[in-house]
């Protein structure tokens, strides 16, 4: 269960690490652009209202003067006034025809102006003020606002991307450690060494770091707790098996002195089974502790497999598709094949066939298959689990044999895969590591 949780957490963190930096950067950029747009519109409206309002106020003041001068028949020289100008915008003309005053931006002789108009008897008195400078000032102001917004958005986007990269890098590191723990490296920790820059915050854990540091500290805590429990289990298994070995040896020697008969056979049979269990427990404890190391030598694969299978004394067919020299540990490979063949005879049905094929370049394979009901789904999903057998009253699974086979294969670098044969039966495939062809043949 801890392995499944770590694997699920690893996949979730990995997906987050791939896209998180861009999600943060794009989100920050979008928010910055939205804020800049709102502020730009507000500032533009405020400045435009104030600037245009000032021009409109001055133009209306000139209109009032022009109306007074028109009423008294005085010359309007010095004021940009005109009666019934054809360039007056139609909306403003209609407004004045209705008896009201108004102002509006338009053109006069091709130049932008601010018009102000009012009724003057049966005519329209219009006054205009130059609007070109005001229009250019507003355009320059809008350009400055747009440029500032772009610069601000770029700076914020870069800052967001940098921040997201830091977070993503720390999550990636946490995911990498989770993968190492899942692969069996319980010494792996996220805690950064001193002076490791931003990742060093992971050392603080929940005591002073952020959420990423808290996740890293929690993963370190889980790994440490799991390692302690596994080490305690390994020590207990090794101690129990070691303590049982001496009295069992004495009991076996004493049982040999019993008179011949059925009781002696039954006692010796159970004692031998208990002795095998003790040796298996010791072997598993050594495999779990990583104390096992391969004693490699060069052997002809086909000859080696035939000797291993025939040594079991079971009716097993060996098919040599192709043979070749491999570098392996003969004793450990014999242990692996023996357990697989015994498991096939014990839980499957004949014929049991062992196929050797050294032809694939750099990937010699050995296949052990039977024609029984096949492996349970639980074993195919989770692999062999110790102290689980198919015997009645013992639940489902496969005791220590397959567990030892997988452990010894790991020592030799052999990839073991359990599957169902297409035409029925269980199939275990051993893929040996690549071997240089220059090795001497020493069967």
N, C-alpha and C positions, 0 to 999 in steps of 0.2 A: 504493500500500500504506500509506504513512503516513496518508493521508486516511482510509482505511477503519479503521485502528487508532484514530485519534482519534475517529472517529464512534462506534465500538463502545464506547470508553472513556467518551465523553460520555453515551451512553444508559445505561450501567451506573451512572455517577455520578449521573445524573439520577434514576434509580429509587431509589438509596440515599438521595438528598437528600430525597425526598418522604416516606419512612416512617422514616428513621433516628431522628429526634428522638423520635417516639412509641415506637419500639421500645426505645430506651434508657430513656425515662421509665417505661414500663410494666414493663420488666425490673427497674429499680432499685426501683420501688414494690412489685413482687411480692416481691423478695428482702427488702426492709425489712419488709413485712407478715409474711412467713414468720418472720423473725428475731424480730420483736416478739411474734408468737403463741407461739413456742417459749419465749422468755424469760418472757412473761406466765404461761404454764402452769407453768413451773418455779418462778417466784417465788410464784405463788398456792399451789402445792402445799407449798412450804417454809413459808410463813407460816401457811397453814391447819393444816399438821401441827403446827407449834409452838403455835399458839393453842388449837386443839382439844385437843391433847395436854395442855396445862396445865389446861384445864377438866376433862378426863377424869381427870387425876391427882388433882385436888382432890376430885372426886366419889367416886373410889374410896377416898380417905382417909376421907371421911365414911362410906362404906359399912363400912369396917373398924371404925370407932368404933361404928356402929349395931349391927353384929353382936356386938361385945363387950358392949354394953349389953343387947342382947336375950338373950344367953347368961346374963348375971347377973341378968336380970329388972329392970334399972334403967331408969328413965324415959329416953326418947330426946328429951326436950324440947330444942329448939334445933337439932335436926338434921332436915332435910327427908327423913324416912324414912316408908315406908308398907309394910304387908304385903299381898301379893297385889293390887296396884293393877290395876284393869281397863284403865287406859290404857297399861300396859306393852306395848311393841312385841312382836308375836308371835315374831319371830326371837330376841329376847333371852329371852322366856319359855321357848322350847324349849331354848335353851342352858342356862338355869338348871335346868330339869327334868332335864337330862342330868347334873347334878351339878357344873357349872362356873360360874365367875363371868364377868361380861361387862359391857360398857357400850355405849350406843348413844344417838344423838340421836333424840328423839321429842317428843311433846306431853303436857302435863298441864294439864287444864282450859283447853284452847285456847291455851296458851302453849308456845313451844319450850323444851325442857329437855334436859339431858344425864342419861340414866338410867344407873345402875350397880346391878346386882342380883346376888344370890348366894343359895344355898340356906340356909334357916333352919329346920331340922327338916323338917317336911312342908310348910312354907310358903316363900314367896319374900320375902326382904328386899330392898326396892328403895329407893334413895336418888336424889334428883334435885337438879340445880343449874340455876339460870336460864341459858338459852342465848341469849336474845334479843339482848342487847348484843353478844355474840360474833358472832352471825349478821349483825347490822347492820354491825359493824366489817369483817367479811370482804366484805360486799357493797360497802361504801364503798371498800375497798381494790381490789376487782375493777374498780369504776368508774374509779378513779384510774389503774389499769393500762391499761384500755381507752382512756381519754382520752389518756394519754401516748403510747400506740401510734398512735392516729389522728393526733395532732399530729406525731409523729416521721415517720410515713409521708407526711403532707402536705408537711412540710418537705423530706424527701428527694426526693419526687416533683418538687417545684418546682425543687430544685437539679439533679436529673437532667434535667428539661426545659430548664432554662437551659443546662446543659452541652451537651445534644443540639442546642439551637438554635444555639449557637456553632459546633459541628462542622458542622451542616447548612448554615449560612450560608457557611462557608468552602468546603464541597463544592459548593454552588450556584455560588459565584463561580468555582471551578475549572471547573465544567461550562460556565458561560457563556463563559469564555475559550476552552475547547475548541471550542465552537460557532463563535466568531469566527475561530479558526484554520482550522477546516474550511471556513468561508465565504471564506477567502482573506486574512484580516487577520493576516499573520504578525508584525505589530508588537505584537499582544495579548500581555500577560503577566499572570500571577496576582499577582506581587509587589506588595504593598500599599504605598502611599506612607507616609512617616513619620507617626506619630500616628494610624494607622487602627485603633486599638483592638486587639481580639483577632485580627483578620485580619493584623496586622503580623507575626505569627509565621511567615507564609508566606515572608517575606523571608529567614528564617534557613536555609530549605531543610533538607537532611539534616544540616547541621553542628550544629544545636542545637534544631530544632523537633520537633514530634511527627510522627505518621505522615501526617496531613493536610498538614502543611507540606512533608513529604518528597515527597508526590505532586504538590503545587503546584510545588515546585522542579524536579521531574523533567519536568513538563509545560513549564515555562519553558525548561528545557534543550533539550527536543525541538524546541520552536518556534524557539529561537535557532539550533540546528544546521540545521533545515530551511530557515530563512530564509537562512542563510549559503550553503548548498548551492544553493538556487534563485537567489540573487543571483549566485553564481559561474557558474552555468549561463547565466543571462541575459547576463552580461558576455561570456562566451565566445561565445555565439551572435551577439551583436551585433558583437563584434570580428571574428569570422570573416566574417560577411556583409559588414561594412563593408570589410574588406580585400579581399574577392573582387570587390566592385562595380567598383573602378577597373580592374583588369586585364581583367575581363570586358567592360567598355565598350570598351577598346582592341582586344580580340580581335574583338568584333562589328564594329567599324569596319574592322579588317583583313580580316575574312572577306568584307566587302562588295566588296573589291577582287579576290577570286578570280574566275576565269573561270566563266561560266555552265555549269551542268551538275549531274549528280546528286551528285557529291561536295560541291559548294557547298551544295546544298539540305540534305544530311544534316548538314553542319557547322553551318549556320545554325539548323537545327531543334534540335540538341542544345544549341547555345549559348543559344538563346532559352529553352529549358527550364531551363538552369542559371541564366540571368538571372532568370527568374521565381522559382526557388527562393531565390535570394539576396534578392530583394525580399520574399518571403514571410517569410524568417527575420528580416529587419530589422523587418517589421511585427509579427511575434510578439514580438520582444524589446521593442518599444515598448509593446505591449499588456500584457506581463508586468510591466513596470516601472511601469505606471500613468501613463505620460506622455501618453496619448491623452485628448483632451477633445473633446466633441461640439460642432459648429458648427450650432446648431439654426436651423431655419427652418420656415415653414408651407407645406405642399404638399398638393395633392389626391392622396390615397393611390392611387386607381385609375390616374390618369394617370402618377404616378411609377413604379408597378410595371410598367405597360406599357412605358415607356421603358427601364427597367432590363432587362427580359426580352428585348425586341427587340434591345437592344444586344449581347446575347450571340451573335446570329446563329444560334441553334439553334432547331429546330422545337419550340416550346413554346406550349401553349395557355394563354391568360390569361382567366380568368372573373371578371368583376366582379359579385359578388352585390349589393354596395352600396358606395358610395364616400363619402368625407368628408375634411375637412381634418384633417391630423395635423401635429404638430410633431416634426421629426426632422432628422437630418443626411443629406442626399441622397446624398452620396458614400459614407458608411458603409453606408447601407441598400442602395445599389447593390452594394457589395462583398459584403454578406451574401447578397443574392439571387443574384448572379452565381455565387458559390461553391456555393450550394445547387442551382441549376439545372445547373451543370456536373457536380456530383457525381451528380445524378439521371440525366443522360444517360450519364455514364461508367460507373456501376455498376448502373443500373437498366435498364428497358426502356420504350419509348414505349407509350402517349402520356405525356408529362410535362405536368402541369397545375398552373398557379399560380392559386389562388383567393383573391380579395380580398373581405373582408367587414368593413365598418366599422360595421355596424348595432348590434352589442352595445354597450350604453352604457358608455363609458369603456374599452372593450377591443377596439380594431380588431385584426383578425387577418389573417395571410397564411399560406396553406398551400401547400407545395410537395410534390408527390407524384408518384411514378412507378408503373409496374406491373411492376416486376422482383421479385427474390426477397426484397426487404425488407432492413432493417438487420440486421447481425449481432447476436447476443445480447450479445456483449462490449460493443458500442457502446451498446446500450440500458441496460446495467447501469452502465457507468462513464463514458459520454460519449465524445466524440471524443478520440483521442490522436494527438499529432504523430508524424510519421515512420512511420506505419503505413498501408499501402495494401492494396488488394485485388489489386494486380498480381501475376502469377505470380512466385514466387521472392522476394517482398517480405513474405510473411506476410499476416495478416488486418488489417483496420482501415481507417481513412480518413485519408490524409496530412494535409497542412497546411490544405486548403481548409475542412473543417468546423471545425477548430481556430480558424482565423481568423474564421470566421463567428460562432462562439460568443463569441470575444473582442470582436469589434466590437459584437455584440448587448449584451454587458455594459456597454460604454461608453454605449450608447443607452438602457439600462434595459429592453431587450426580453427577454422570457422565451421561450427557445427550448426546444422539447420534440420529441424524436425518438420515433417510434412506428411500429407496423405498421398499415397500412390494413386495415379489416375484410375487404375483398374482394381483398387481396393488394397488395404493393408497399410501398415506404418512404414515410413521411410526416413532414415537418418543419413544425412549426407555430410561427409567430412571433406572440406576443401583445404588441402595442405598448402603451406606457404611456398612461394616460388623457390626453386633450387637451381643453383648453377650447374651446368652439365659437366663441368670439369672435375667434380668430386670423384674420388676413387670409389670403386665398387667393393664394399666390404660387408657382404651379407653375414 
